[in-house]
């Protein structure tokens, strides 16, 4: 049988490598899901601004990618418990030169055959001489001559001489019988010699055939071995592992230029094929039997995912708050422009009235300068307020995540400030109850709690892992063996042969580092991480409570301030109207009218600032209490009414 096919397998390896390289080609780069939009409408309500913000704010998109990243890490941690197919295939082909001792041993075998052949040939020559002697004696007897009588057996020679002497002395009637006896002896000896010669000739021919088949002593030996292993591994979250497996292996030996058979100079050994099928079980005995540490990373990763989801919703709340504050700032800036614009119109009316009174000699001309100065001042204030309004609109656009190529791309607020909560509601609002409810609603606080729990899980696993590692392994399998020089026949013999088993192996692995610095360091890192997260959670709780108390107190003060400012604006409006009427009648001076109008403008600006302050405090209070964005089973929602109302005390 010829050697198994090896070169085609070796030649196929580059093709497999190329195929695997093609399969491992670099995947396409993921494209970021972010494209800032341009605003298609100039005037925009608050909820629309919030909707655009939630769709395009890069902070929310970054947090969404963080969620995907945490989910990927959790999936990666869960992959430790995936059912995994592990396949390994190998083929080894080795050519090596025989050692001097091995070649001498093979040469000695051939030399021994040659020595035996020489001895056989020498015996054949001796037998031929004996046969010639026997034939010579026979011919001499038949011709009546005296035979030479030489035999290698002295007894036979003496017997033959004695019988031949009787033949010579016997009477004629007995001579023929004695001659026949002599010829019979020679015939028996001839047959024996010829039989020995036939045996030696066959032995010589066999020896020559052996030498021909063995040929020269080989210099190179070739060994080849192939193996295929398939194993399914499954690690369970309690630390146990199960791994069924199938192993196939085979190999053999050959000499360069020689067939496999020993008589042709080969190794004389058939290729062997082995198969095993069974399973292995791993059972952790130490470190809490793996119940806490095996799935700690996955459990912590899942808590991190929950924290990132809460952080995503909280990021939406932050974006809503920032957009709401920017919206109210832009609205306040817009209303300031309107106030200064109305003031400009009033100054124009005052200038026209002053000119009429001057022409009627009821007002000195020098008073016109005061009016013109105030008109220029109001114009400057108007220009400044317009610039501030542009900046506020651009700030709103940036907060919403819009792309701004010109000032016209910035949105203009459409909604008005929310109404002030009723005094009864403000009086009934309890800061401690709102703070307690805020801790239940604030998703950043819940995310911090999840992260704290995640750190606790990792710390507990690290603490358990301080103990020595002890693992019990048990394997059992059935095995089969076949020997054949043909690969297919050998594999067929393994599959259909007799399987021996079950066999088993029981092992215990024990590991205890003397210093155990690695696990101690891991525990210290986990403990520090847990403490950091616990401090962050407690500090956030403190900040939330303080912020709720601060915003509620600020809202009450701002509401009272707004009420007083509204009264002042109404009175200043009446005062301006009265001064204008008195100026027409000549009962008031220009300076009194200008000062009254200026106080009225200042009161309107204070009213705008107070209304902005109330609206912003309401938004911040909703944010601090976790009610700016409402979450339920259907998702997260933002209500226009919630933006201008006090937060509820509880669910």
C-alpha positions in Angstrom: 0.0 0.0 0.0 1.3 3.5 -0.9 1.8 6.2 1.6 -1.2 8.4 2.4 -1.7 11.5 0.3 0.2 14.4 2.1 1.1 17.0 -0.5 -2.5 17.8 -1.5 -3.2 18.6 2.1 -0.2 20.8 2.4 -1.0 22.5 -0.8 -4.5 23.2 0.4 -3.3 25.1 3.5 -2.5 28.4 1.6 -6.0 28.2 0.1 -7.5 27.9 3.6 -5.4 30.7 4.9 -6.5 32.9 2.0 -10.1 32.0 2.6 -9.8 32.8 6.3 -8.1 36.1 5.5 -10.9 37.1 3.2 -13.4 36.2 5.8 -11.5 38.4 8.3 -11.4 41.4 6.0 -12.0 44.8 7.7 -15.7 45.5 8.0 -17.1 48.8 6.8 -16.7 51.7 9.2 -20.0 52.4 11.1 -21.4 55.8 10.1 -22.4 58.1 13.0 -26.1 58.7 13.1 -25.8 62.5 13.5 -26.6 65.2 11.0 -27.6 68.6 12.4 -30.6 70.0 10.6 -31.5 73.4 9.3 -34.6 75.1 10.7 -37.4 75.2 8.2 -39.6 77.6 10.2 -38.7 80.9 11.8 -41.3 81.0 14.6 -41.3 77.9 16.8 -43.3 76.8 19.9 -41.6 75.4 22.9 -42.6 71.8 22.4 -41.4 71.9 18.8 -38.1 73.2 20.0 -37.9 70.4 22.6 -38.8 67.8 19.9 -36.1 69.0 17.6 -33.7 69.0 20.6 -34.5 65.4 21.5 -34.0 64.3 17.9 -30.7 66.1 17.2 -29.0 67.1 20.4 -25.5 65.5 20.2 -25.3 65.0 23.9 -28.3 62.6 23.7 -26.8 60.8 20.7 -23.5 60.5 22.6 -25.4 59.0 25.5 -27.3 56.7 23.2 -24.0 55.4 21.9 -22.9 54.9 25.5 -26.0 52.7 25.9 -25.0 50.7 22.8 -21.5 50.5 24.1 -22.7 49.2 27.5 -25.0 46.7 25.8 -22.0 45.5 23.7 -20.0 45.1 26.9 -22.9 43.2 28.5 -23.2 41.0 25.4 -19.5 40.5 25.5 -19.7 39.4 29.1 -22.6 37.1 28.3 -20.5 35.6 25.5 -18.5 33.8 28.2 -21.6 31.5 28.7 -22.2 30.9 25.0 -22.3 27.4 23.6 -19.1 27.3 21.6 -17.9 25.0 19.0 -14.1 24.6 19.0 -12.5 22.7 16.1 -8.9 22.1 15.6 -7.2 20.3 12.7 -3.5 19.7 12.3 -1.3 17.8 10.0 2.4 17.2 10.5 4.8 15.8 7.9 8.4 15.3 9.0 11.4 14.1 7.0 14.5 13.1 9.0 17.8 11.3 8.3 18.4 7.9 9.9 21.1 7.8 12.5 24.3 5.9 11.9 23.2 3.2 14.4 19.8 2.8 12.6 21.4 2.5 9.2 24.0 0.0 10.6 21.1 -2.1 12.0 19.4 -2.1 8.6 22.6 -2.9 6.8 23.3 -5.8 9.2 20.0 -7.3 8.2 21.0 -7.3 4.6 24.5 -8.6 5.4 23.1 -11.5 7.4 20.9 -12.5 4.4 24.0 -12.3 2.1 26.0 -14.5 4.6 23.2 -17.1 4.6 23.2 -17.0 0.8 26.9 -17.6 0.6 26.6 -20.6 3.0 23.7 -22.0 0.8 25.8 -21.6 -2.3 28.7 -23.4 -0.7 26.5 -26.2 0.3 25.2 -26.4 -3.3 28.7 -26.8 -4.5 29.4 -29.6 -2.0 26.2 -31.3 -3.0 27.0 -31.0 -6.6 30.4 -32.8 -5.9 28.6 -35.5 -4.0 26.1 -35.9 -6.8 28.9 -36.2 -9.3 30.6 -38.9 -7.2 27.3 -40.8 -6.9 26.8 -40.7 -10.7 30.4 -41.7 -11.3 30.0 -44.8 -9.1 26.7 -45.7 -10.8 28.2 -45.4 -14.3 31.2 -47.5 -13.3 29.0 -50.3 -12.0 26.8 -50.2 -15.1 29.9 -50.4 -17.3 31.6 -53.1 -15.3 34.4 -50.9 -14.0 35.5 -50.5 -10.5 33.6 -47.5 -8.9 35.6 -44.8 -7.1 33.5 -45.3 -4.0 33.9 -41.9 -2.1 31.1 -40.8 0.2 31.0 -38.2 2.9 29.4 -40.7 5.2 32.2 -43.2 6.3 29.6 -45.8 7.4 27.8 -45.7 4.1 31.2 -45.9 2.3 32.2 -48.9 4.4 28.9 -50.6 3.7 29.1 -49.9 0.0 32.7 -51.3 -0.2 31.7 -54.4 1.8 28.8 -55.0 -0.5 30.9 -54.3 -3.6 33.5 -56.9 -2.3 30.7 -59.4 -2.0 29.7 -58.6 -5.5 33.1 -59.4 -6.8 33.3 -62.7 -4.9 29.7 -63.8 -5.5 28.8 -66.6 -7.9 27.3 -65.5 -11.2 23.7 -66.3 -10.2 24.0 -63.8 -7.2 25.9 -61.0 -8.9 22.9 -59.4 -10.5 21.1 -59.2 -7.2 24.0 -57.6 -5.4 24.5 -55.2 -8.3 20.9 -54.1 -8.0 21.4 -53.5 -4.3 24.5 -51.4 -5.0 22.5 -49.3 -7.6 19.7 -48.9 -5.1 22.0 -47.5 -2.5 23.4 -45.0 -5.1 19.9 -44.1 -6.2 18.7 -43.4 -2.7 21.8 -41.3 -2.1 21.2 -39.5 -5.4 17.6 -38.6 -4.5 18.6 -37.3 -1.1 21.3 -35.1 -2.5 19.1 -33.8 -5.2 16.4 -33.0 -2.6 18.9 -31.1 -0.5 20.1 -29.3 -3.6 16.5 -28.3 -4.4 16.0 -27.0 -0.9 19.2 -25.0 -1.1 18.4 -23.7 -4.5 15.0 -22.5 -3.2 16.7 -20.9 -0.2 19.2 -19.2 -2.4 16.5 -17.9 -4.7 14.5 -16.7 -1.7 17.5 -14.9 -0.2 18.3 -13.2 -3.6 14.6 -12.1 -3.8 14.8 -10.7 -0.3 17.9 -8.8 -1.1 16.3 -7.5 -4.3 13.2 -6.4 -2.5 15.1 -4.8 0.4 17.3 -2.9 -2.0 19.7 -0.3 -0.6 19.6 1.0 2.9 17.3 4.1 3.0 18.7 7.4 4.3 15.5 9.4 5.0 12.4 8.4 7.0 9.1 10.2 6.8 6.6 10.5 9.7 3.2 12.0 9.3 0.4 12.6 11.7 -3.0 14.2 11.4 -5.6 15.1 14.0 -9.1 16.5 14.1 -10.8 17.6 17.3 -14.4 18.9 17.7 -15.6 20.2 21.1 -18.7 21.9 22.3 -18.0 24.0 25.4 -20.7 25.5 27.7 -19.9 27.4 30.8 -22.8 27.9 33.2 -23.4 30.9 35.4 -23.0 28.7 38.5 -19.4 28.1 37.5 -19.8 24.5 36.1 -18.7 23.7 32.6 -19.7 20.9 30.2 -17.7 20.0 27.1 -18.6 17.0 24.9 -15.9 16.2 22.4 -14.9 14.0 19.5 -11.2 13.4 18.7 -9.8 11.7 15.6 -6.1 11.1 15.0 -4.0 9.0 12.7 -0.4 8.7 11.7 2.3 6.5 10.3 5.9 6.0 9.2 7.5 5.4 5.8 11.0 5.3 4.3 12.0 7.4 1.4 11.8 5.4 -1.8 10.4 2.3 0.0 7.0 0.8 0.2 5.4 0.3 3.5 6.0 -3.5 3.7 9.0 -4.7 5.7 10.1 -7.1 3.0 10.5 -4.2 0.6 12.7 -2.3 3.0 9.9 -0.4 4.6 9.1 0.0 8.3 6.6 -2.8 8.2 4.1 -0.9 10.4 0.6 0.0 9.4 -0.9 3.4 9.9 -2.9 3.6 13.1 -6.1 5.5 13.6 -7.6 6.5 16.9 -11.0 7.9 17.9 -12.4 9.1 21.1 -15.9 10.4 21.9 -17.0 11.6 25.4 -17.5 14.6 27.6 -15.8 16.6 30.3 -17.3 18.3 33.3 -15.7 21.0 35.4 -17.0 21.7 38.9 -15.5 24.6 41.0 -15.1 23.7 44.6 -13.4 26.8 46.0 -14.2 30.5 45.8 -17.9 30.0 46.7 -18.2 27.2 44.2 -18.3 29.8 41.5 -21.9 30.9 42.2 -20.9 34.6 42.8 -17.8 35.1 40.8 -18.6 33.2 37.6 -21.4 35.6 36.4 -20.2 38.7 38.3 -18.9 40.5 35.2 -22.1 39.9 33.3 -24.3 40.9 36.2 -22.3 44.1 36.7 -22.5 44.8 32.9 -26.3 44.4 33.0 -26.5 46.9 35.8 -24.3 49.2 33.9 -26.7 48.9 30.9 -29.6 49.8 33.2 -27.6 52.7 34.5 -26.8 53.9 30.9 -30.5 53.7 29.9 -31.5 55.8 32.9 -28.6 58.2 32.1 -30.0 58.4 28.5 -33.4 59.5 29.7 -31.7 61.9 32.2 -29.7 63.3 29.3 -32.9 63.9 27.5 -34.2 65.8 30.6 -31.0 67.8 30.7 -31.4 68.7 27.1 -35.1 69.6 27.7 -34.0 71.8 30.6 -31.3 73.5 28.6 -33.6 74.1 25.6 -36.4 75.4 27.9 -34.0 77.8 29.7 -32.6 79.0 26.3 -36.1 79.3 25.0 -37.2 81.5 27.9 -34.0 83.6 27.5 -34.7 84.1 23.8 -38.3 85.0 24.6 -37.2 87.5 27.3 -34.7 89.0 24.9 -37.4 89.3 22.2 -39.8 90.9 24.7 -37.1 93.4 25.7 -36.8 94.4 22.1 -40.6 94.9 22.0 -40.4 97.1 25.1 -37.6 99.2 23.7 -39.5 99.4 20.4 -42.6 100.7 22.2 -40.4 103.1 24.1 -39.1 104.4 20.8 -42.6 104.9 19.5 -43.4 106.7 22.8 -40.4 108.9 22.4 -41.5 109.8 18.9 -44.9 110.8 20.2 -43.2 112.8 22.9 -40.9 114.6 20.4 -43.9 115.5 18.2 -45.8 116.8 21.3 -42.8 118.8 22.4 -42.4 120.4 18.9 -46.1 121.4 19.0 -45.8 122.9 22.4 -42.6 124.8 21.4 -44.4 126.2 18.3 -47.2 127.3 20.6 -44.6 129.0 22.9 -45.8 126.8 25.7 -42.5 125.0 26.0 -39.0 126.4 25.8 -37.0 125.2 22.8 -34.2 124.0 25.0 -36.5 121.2 26.2 -36.4 119.7 22.7 -32.7 118.7 23.3 -33.8 116.6 26.3 -36.4 114.8 24.2 -33.9 114.2 21.4 -31.3 112.9 23.9 -33.8 110.5 25.3 -34.8 109.4 21.8 -31.2 108.6 20.9 -30.7 106.8 24.2 -33.8 104.6 23.5 -32.6 103.9 20.0 -29.2 102.8 21.3 -31.0 100.6 23.9 -33.2 99.1 21.1 -30.1 98.3 19.0 -28.5 96.7 22.0 -31.6 94.6 22.8 -31.8 93.4 19.1 -28.2 92.3 19.3 -28.9 90.5 22.6 -32.0 88.9 21.0 -29.9 87.6 18.1 -27.4 86.1 20.5 -30.2 84.5 22.5 -31.8 83.0 19.4 -28.4 81.7 18.3 -27.8 80.2 21.7 -31.3 78.5 21.4 -30.3 77.1 18.0 -27.0 75.8 19.4 -28.9 74.2 22.4 -31.4 72.6 20.0 -28.6 71.1 17.9 -29.4 73.1 14.8 -26.9 74.0 12.1 -26.8 77.8 11.8 -25.4 79.3 8.6 -27.0 82.8 9.1 -28.9 84.6 11.8 -32.1 83.9 9.9 -31.6 80.2 10.6 -32.0 80.8 14.4 -35.6 80.2 15.7 -37.9 82.8 17.2 -39.9 81.8 20.3 -43.6 81.7 19.7 -45.0 80.7 23.1 -45.4 83.1 26.1 -44.2 82.6 29.6 -46.2 80.3 31.8 -48.6 81.6 34.4 -47.4 81.8 37.9 -48.6 79.0 40.2 -51.3 79.9 42.6 -50.3 81.1 46.0 -52.2 78.2 47.6 -50.2 75.7 45.5 -46.9 77.4 46.4 -47.9 77.5 50.1 -48.8 73.9 50.1 -45.7 72.7 48.3 -43.5 70.8 50.8 -39.8 70.9 50.1 -39.0 67.7 52.1 -41.8 65.7 50.3 -40.7 67.0 46.9 -37.1 66.1 47.7 -38.1 62.6 48.8 -40.2 62.1 45.6 -37.3 63.5 43.6 -35.0 60.7 44.7 -37.6 58.2 43.4 -38.0 60.0 40.0 -34.5 61.3 39.2 -33.1 58.9 36.7 -29.5 60.1 37.2 -29.9 59.1 40.8 -31.3 55.7 39.9 -28.4 55.3 37.4 -25.9 56.1 40.2 -27.7 53.5 42.4 -27.3 50.9 39.6 -23.6 51.8 39.2 -23.2 51.4 43.0 -24.9 48.0 42.8 -22.6 47.1 39.9 -19.6 48.0 42.0 -20.9 46.0 44.8 -21.3 42.9 42.6 -17.7 43.3 41.4 -16.4 43.8 45.0 -18.2 40.7 46.2 -16.8 38.6 43.4 -13.3 40.0 44.1 -13.7 39.2 47.9 -14.7 35.6 47.1 -11.8 35.2 44.7 -9.4 35.8 47.5 -9.9 32.1 48.5 -7.8 29.4 46.9 -9.0 28.0 43.6 -10.0 24.4 43.6 -11.6 22.8 40.5 -12.7 19.3 40.1 -12.7 17.8 36.5 -14.2 14.6 35.4 -13.9 13.1 31.9 -15.3 10.0 30.4 -15.1 8.6 26.9 -15.2 5.6 24.6 -12.2 4.9 22.2 -11.6 2.9 19.1 -8.4 1.8 17.3 -7.8 0.7 13.7 -4.7 -0.1 11.7 -4.6 0.1 7.9 -2.4 1.6 5.3 -5.4 3.1 3.5 -6.8 6.3 5.0 -10.4 5.6 4.1 -10.3 2.0 5.2 -8.6 3.0 8.5 -11.2 5.6 9.3 -14.0 3.2 8.3 -12.4 0.6 10.6 -12.4 3.1 13.5 -16.1 4.0 12.9 -17.3 0.4 12.5 -14.8 -1.2 14.8 -15.2 -2.2 18.4 -15.3 0.6 20.9 -13.7 0.2 24.2 -15.0 1.9 27.3 -16.1 3.7 29.2 -12.8 5.2 30.3 -12.7 7.9 32.9 -10.3 10.5 34.3 -10.8 12.4 37.6 -8.6 15.4 38.4 -8.3 18.1 41.0 -6.6 21.4 40.4 -5.7 23.5 43.4 -4.1 26.9 43.2 -3.1 29.1 46.2 -0.7 32.0 45.6 1.4 32.6 48.7 1.2 36.4 48.5 -2.0 36.6 46.5 -1.2 40.1 45.4 -3.2 39.8 42.1 -6.4 39.0 43.9 -5.7 41.4 46.8 -5.1 44.2 44.2 -8.2 43.3 42.4 -10.2 43.5 45.6 -8.7 46.9 46.4 -9.6 48.2 43.0 -13.1 46.9 43.3 -13.5 48.3 46.8 -12.3 51.7 45.7 -14.6 51.6 42.7 -17.5 50.7 45.0 -16.7 53.5 47.5 -16.3 56.0 44.7 -19.8 55.1 43.3 -21.3 55.1 46.8 -19.8 58.6 47.5 -21.1 59.8 44.1 -24.6 58.4 44.9 -24.7 60.0 48.3 -23.4 63.3 47.1 -25.9 63.4 44.3 -28.7 62.6 46.8 -27.5 65.6 48.9 -27.3 67.9 45.9 -30.8 66.9 44.7 -32.4 67.6 48.1 -30.6 70.9 48.4 -31.5 71.9 44.9 -35.2 71.1 45.4 -35.2 73.2 48.6 -33.4 76.1 46.8 -35.5 76.1 43.7 -38.8 75.9 45.7 -37.7 78.8 47.9 -36.5 80.8 44.9 -39.9 80.2 43.2 -41.8 81.5 46.1 -39.6 84.6 46.2 -39.8 85.0 42.4 -43.6 84.7 42.5 -43.9 87.4 45.1 -41.5 89.6 43.2 -43.4 89.1 40.0 -46.7 90.0 41.6 -45.1 93.3 43.0 -43.5 94.0 39.6 -46.8 93.5 37.8 -48.4 96.1 40.2 -45.5 98.4 39.6 -45.8 98.1 35.8 -49.5 98.9 35.9 -48.9 101.9 38.1 -46.0 103.1 35.9 -48.2 102.7 32.8 -50.9 104.9 34.4 -48.2 107.4 35.5 -46.8 107.7 31.9 -50.3 108.3 30.6 -50.9 110.9 33.3 -47.6 112.7 32.6 -48.3 112.8 28.8 -51.7 114.3 29.5 -50.3 116.8 31.9 -47.5 117.7 29.4 -50.2 118.4 26.8 -51.9 120.7 29.2 -48.6 122.4 30.2 -48.9 121.1 33.8 -45.8 118.9 33.6 -42.2 119.3 32.4 -40.4 117.3 29.8 -37.9 116.0 32.3 -40.7 114.7 34.5 -42.3 112.9 31.5 -38.9 111.4 30.4 -38.2 110.2 33.9 -41.6 108.7 34.3 -41.4 106.9 31.0 -37.9 105.7 31.8 -39.1 104.2 35.1 -42.0 102.6 33.2 -39.4 101.0 30.8 -37.3 99.8 33.7 -40.5 98.3 35.3 -41.4 96.5 32.1 -37.8 95.1 31.9 -38.0 94.0 35.5 -41.4 92.4 34.7 -39.8 90.5 31.8 -36.9 89.4 34.0 -39.3 88.3 36.7 -41.5 86.3 34.4 -38.3 84.7 32.8 -37.1 84.0 36.3 -40.3 82.3 37.3 -40.4 80.2 34.1 -36.8 79.2 34.5 -37.2 78.3 38.1 -40.3 76.3 37.3 -38.3 74.4 34.7 -35.4 73.8 37.0 -37.7 72.7 39.8 -39.3 70.2 37.5 -35.9 69.1 36.5 -34.6 68.8 40.1 -37.7 66.8 41.1 -37.4 64.5 38.1 -40.7 65.5 36.6 -39.5 67.6 33.6 -39.7 64.4 31.5 -42.4 61.9 32.4 -41.5 58.2 31.9 -43.8 55.3 31.9 -44.2 51.9 30.1 -44.8 53.7 26.8 -41.6 55.8 26.9 -40.6 59.3 27.8 -42.9 62.3 27.3 -42.8 66.1 27.7 -46.0 68.0 28.3 -46.4 71.8 27.8 -48.5 72.0 30.9 -45.8 70.3 33.0 -43.3 73.0 31.9 -45.3 75.7 33.7 -46.7 73.8 36.7 -45.5 72.8 40.1 -44.3 69.2 40.3 -46.5 66.6 42.0 -45.5 65.4 45.4 -45.6 61.7 44.4 -46.8 59.1 42.0 
